[in-house]
Amino acid sequence: MADNNGKTGIKSWSEEDRPREKLMVKGPQALSDAELLAIFIRTGTKEKNALELSRQILSENDDDLDILAKMSIAKLKNIKGIGEAKAVTIIAALELGRRRKESLPAQKNKLSSSKMVYDYFFHLMADKAEENFYVLLLNRANQPIIKPVLVSLGGVAGTTVDPKIIFKHAIENLASGIILCHNHPSGNLQPSSADIALTQNIKESGLLLDIKLLDHLIVTNSGYYSFADEGLL
């Protein structure tokens, strides 16, 4: 069916095919990423309806929501049909999803593998354009005492970490062990020489304080590198 301008729009579709109606009938899990995005976009252009525009946006970002989440308002506005209001809405929706993960209760289970540590930290590292360095404080059962502590925030190429700050938090919270984690915005999972030197420094300092360094993870959106798994601890 066509609208008055001869254009096939969402309102002309059968109700079960409209993203909003489909969500109400089948639930949000039944919708594709493009359909969910179309709900936020609401309207398209003369050439493309909202769903087609959503597919274009996703296609231009390799159908990867992680890449889309890193787009700025200015870059989104370069897409025909996306004005400031729509760009802000898209960014706000993706940020809300990220914060939902961040607000999940801290794990109380024993962290017994690097994969568990990666899952624990990933929501803090996802979509970050700069390097973030965290320390996780653990009790003798390898359970987190408090939420991960951000000890350094740097640029795209790296960050400077002061071991004294790490151990200050560990001592104040009576931690028995610590796990370090930082991201590489470049996506490169291999540790730098500075990463290796810092890890050894903190490991040796921890031995003097009876605070064991259990692992150091490098995290990207596609995976992680564990110093413990690689035998570097």
ZAVO-623491 format. One record per residue (C-alpha): residue number from 1; z, x, y. Coordinates in nm, 2 decimals. Each point is the difference from the previous one (the first is absolute). Layout:
REM ZAVO-623491
BARO  seq      pz      px      py
BARO  NUM       Z       X       Y
...
END
This chain:
REM ZAVO-623491
BARO  seq      pz      px      py
BARO    1    0.00    0.00    0.00
BARO    2   -0.07    0.11    0.35
BARO    3    0.19   -0.06    0.33
BARO    4   -0.16   -0.14    0.32
BARO    5   -0.14    0.35    0.07
BARO    6   -0.16    0.02   -0.34
BARO    7    0.26    0.26   -0.10
BARO    8    0.19   -0.03   -0.32
BARO    9    0.37    0.03    0.09
BARO   10    0.33   -0.01   -0.19
BARO   11    0.06   -0.36    0.11
BARO   12   -0.32   -0.11   -0.18
BARO   13    0.12    0.14   -0.34
BARO   14    0.16   -0.20   -0.27
BARO   15    0.38    0.00    0.06
BARO   16    0.07    0.21   -0.32
BARO   17   -0.22    0.28    0.15
BARO   18    0.16    0.01    0.34
BARO   19    0.26    0.29    0.02
BARO   20    0.28   -0.21    0.15
BARO   21   -0.05   -0.30   -0.23
BARO   22   -0.04    0.23   -0.30
BARO   23    0.33    0.17    0.09
BARO   24    0.18   -0.33    0.02
BARO   25   -0.15   -0.13   -0.33
BARO   26    0.00    0.32   -0.21
BARO   27    0.25    0.23    0.18
BARO   28   -0.05    0.32    0.18
BARO   29   -0.05    0.20   -0.32
BARO   30   -0.33   -0.18   -0.06
BARO   31   -0.16    0.13    0.32
BARO   32   -0.19    0.32    0.03
BARO   33    0.08    0.25    0.27
BARO   34   -0.30   -0.12    0.20
BARO   35    0.12   -0.36   -0.02
BARO   36    0.35    0.09    0.11
BARO   37   -0.14    0.20    0.29
BARO   38   -0.22   -0.29    0.09
BARO   39    0.31   -0.22    0.05
BARO   40    0.12    0.24    0.26
BARO   41   -0.34    0.04    0.17
BARO   42   -0.04   -0.38    0.01
BARO   43   -0.35    0.00    0.16
BARO   44   -0.31    0.20   -0.04
BARO   45   -0.31    0.06    0.21
BARO   46   -0.34   -0.17    0.04
BARO   47   -0.13    0.22   -0.27
BARO   48    0.29    0.01   -0.24
BARO   49    0.29   -0.23   -0.09
BARO   50    0.35    0.12   -0.03
BARO   51   -0.02    0.09   -0.37
BARO   52   -0.32    0.19    0.05
BARO   53    0.15    0.19    0.29
BARO   54    0.31    0.08   -0.22
BARO   55   -0.23    0.14   -0.27
BARO   56   -0.17    0.22    0.26
BARO   57    0.33    0.13    0.13
BARO   58    0.12    0.08   -0.35
BARO   59   -0.33    0.16   -0.10
BARO   60    0.01    0.22    0.30
BARO   61    0.34    0.12   -0.12
BARO   62   -0.11    0.06   -0.36
BARO   63    0.17   -0.32   -0.10
BARO   64    0.33    0.19    0.03
BARO   65    0.28   -0.18    0.18
BARO   66    0.18    0.33    0.05
BARO   67   -0.29    0.13    0.20
BARO   68   -0.02   -0.33    0.20
BARO   69    0.37    0.02    0.08
BARO   70   -0.06    0.33    0.18
BARO   71   -0.26   -0.14    0.23
BARO   72    0.09   -0.02    0.37
BARO   73   -0.05   -0.31    0.22
BARO   74   -0.28    0.18    0.18
BARO   75   -0.19    0.08   -0.33
BARO   76    0.03   -0.36   -0.12
BARO   77   -0.13   -0.13    0.33
BARO   78   -0.32    0.20   -0.05
BARO   79   -0.08   -0.24   -0.28
BARO   80   -0.21   -0.29    0.13
BARO   81    0.20   -0.32   -0.01
BARO   82    0.34    0.18    0.02
BARO   83    0.16   -0.03    0.34
BARO   84    0.34    0.12    0.10
BARO   85    0.18   -0.31   -0.13
BARO   86   -0.15    0.03   -0.35
BARO   87    0.06    0.37   -0.01
BARO   88    0.36   -0.04    0.09
BARO   89    0.04   -0.28   -0.26
BARO   90   -0.15    0.22   -0.28
BARO   91    0.22    0.30    0.09
BARO   92    0.31   -0.22    0.02
BARO   93   -0.07   -0.16   -0.34
BARO   94   -0.05    0.34   -0.17
BARO   95    0.31    0.14    0.17
BARO   96    0.21   -0.30   -0.11
BARO   97   -0.11    0.06   -0.36
BARO   98    0.11    0.37    0.03
BARO   99    0.34   -0.10    0.14
BARO  100    0.05   -0.25   -0.28
BARO  101   -0.01    0.29   -0.24
BARO  102    0.22    0.21    0.22
BARO  103    0.26   -0.27    0.02
BARO  104    0.05   -0.03   -0.38
BARO  105    0.35    0.08   -0.11
BARO  106    0.06    0.37   -0.08
BARO  107   -0.02    0.08   -0.37
BARO  108    0.33    0.05   -0.17
BARO  109   -0.15    0.11   -0.33
BARO  110    0.01    0.36   -0.11
BARO  111   -0.30    0.19    0.12
BARO  112   -0.11    0.17   -0.32
BARO  113   -0.36    0.09    0.06
BARO  114   -0.23    0.11    0.28
BARO  115   -0.20   -0.33   -0.04
BARO  116    0.32   -0.19    0.08
BARO  117    0.05    0.22    0.31
BARO  118   -0.36   -0.05    0.11
BARO  119    0.03   -0.38   -0.03
BARO  120    0.33    0.02    0.19
BARO  121   -0.16    0.19    0.29
BARO  122   -0.35   -0.13    0.02
BARO  123    0.07   -0.29    0.23
BARO  124    0.14    0.25    0.25
BARO  125   -0.31    0.22   -0.01
BARO  126   -0.29   -0.24   -0.03
BARO  127   -0.24   -0.01    0.30
BARO  128    0.18    0.27    0.19
BARO  129   -0.23    0.21    0.22
BARO  130    0.26    0.27    0.06
BARO  131    0.22    0.20   -0.24
BARO  132    0.34   -0.15   -0.08
BARO  133    0.27    0.19   -0.18
BARO  134    0.28   -0.18   -0.18
BARO  135    0.31    0.09   -0.20
BARO  136    0.15   -0.24   -0.26
BARO  137    0.37    0.05   -0.06
BARO  138    0.12   -0.06   -0.36
BARO  139    0.34   -0.03   -0.18
BARO  140    0.08    0.17   -0.33
BARO  141   -0.18   -0.28   -0.19
BARO  142   -0.32    0.07    0.20
BARO  143    0.03   -0.33    0.18
BARO  144   -0.09   -0.03    0.37
BARO  145    0.31    0.00    0.22
BARO  146   -0.18   -0.13    0.32
BARO  147   -0.35   -0.07    0.11
BARO  148   -0.23    0.31    0.03
BARO  149    0.07    0.20    0.32
BARO  150   -0.29    0.11    0.22
BARO  151    0.08    0.36    0.09
BARO  152   -0.32    0.10    0.17
BARO  153   -0.31   -0.16    0.15
BARO  154   -0.30    0.21    0.08
BARO  155   -0.37   -0.01    0.06
BARO  156   -0.31   -0.03   -0.23
BARO  157    0.02    0.36   -0.10
BARO  158    0.37    0.03   -0.08
BARO  159    0.36   -0.02    0.11
BARO  160    0.29    0.23    0.05
BARO  161    0.31   -0.06   -0.21
BARO  162    0.34    0.15    0.06
BARO  163    0.20    0.04   -0.33
BARO  164    0.33   -0.03    0.20
BARO  165   -0.09   -0.36    0.09
BARO  166   -0.07   -0.08   -0.37
BARO  167    0.33    0.14   -0.12
BARO  168    0.19   -0.16    0.29
BARO  169   -0.10   -0.34   -0.12
BARO  170    0.08    0.10   -0.36
BARO  171    0.35    0.13    0.08
BARO  172    0.09   -0.29    0.22
BARO  173   -0.09   -0.25   -0.28
BARO  174    0.15    0.21   -0.28
BARO  175   -0.33    0.02   -0.18
BARO  176   -0.02    0.19   -0.33
BARO  177   -0.37    0.03    0.00
BARO  178   -0.30   -0.04    0.23
BARO  179   -0.37   -0.08   -0.03
BARO  180   -0.25    0.11    0.26
BARO  181   -0.31   -0.19    0.08
BARO  182   -0.28    0.04    0.26
BARO  183   -0.35   -0.13    0.04
BARO  184   -0.33    0.18    0.06
BARO  185   -0.21   -0.23    0.23
BARO  186   -0.30    0.21   -0.10
BARO  187    0.02   -0.13   -0.36
BARO  188    0.03    0.36   -0.14
BARO  189    0.27    0.00   -0.27
BARO  190    0.03    0.37   -0.03
BARO  191    0.31    0.16    0.15
BARO  192   -0.05    0.25    0.28
BARO  193    0.17    0.34    0.00
BARO  194    0.24   -0.14    0.26
BARO  195    0.08   -0.29   -0.23
BARO  196    0.08    0.24   -0.29
BARO  197    0.21    0.23    0.22
BARO  198    0.20   -0.29    0.15
BARO  199    0.06   -0.14   -0.35
BARO  200    0.14    0.33   -0.13
BARO  201    0.21    0.04    0.31
BARO  202    0.16   -0.34   -0.04
BARO  203    0.05    0.04   -0.38
BARO  204    0.18    0.33    0.05
BARO  205    0.21   -0.13    0.29
BARO  206    0.10   -0.30   -0.21
BARO  207    0.13    0.21   -0.28
BARO  208    0.25    0.16    0.24
BARO  209    0.12   -0.35    0.10
BARO  210   -0.01   -0.15   -0.35
BARO  211   -0.27   -0.24    0.11
BARO  212   -0.29    0.01   -0.24
BARO  213   -0.36   -0.04    0.11
BARO  214   -0.14   -0.23   -0.27
BARO  215   -0.36   -0.03    0.12
BARO  216   -0.24    0.03    0.30
BARO  217   -0.29   -0.24    0.01
BARO  218   -0.32    0.02    0.21
BARO  219   -0.14   -0.35    0.04
BARO  220   -0.34   -0.14    0.10
BARO  221   -0.14   -0.35   -0.03
BARO  222   -0.17    0.10   -0.33
BARO  223    0.27    0.18   -0.18
BARO  224    0.28    0.27    0.01
BARO  225    0.09    0.36   -0.09
BARO  226    0.34    0.07   -0.15
BARO  227    0.15    0.35    0.03
BARO  228    0.22   -0.08   -0.30
BARO  229   -0.29   -0.11   -0.22
BARO  230   -0.19    0.31    0.09
BARO  231    0.29    0.23   -0.09
BARO  232    0.06    0.12    0.35
BARO  233    0.37   -0.09    0.00
END
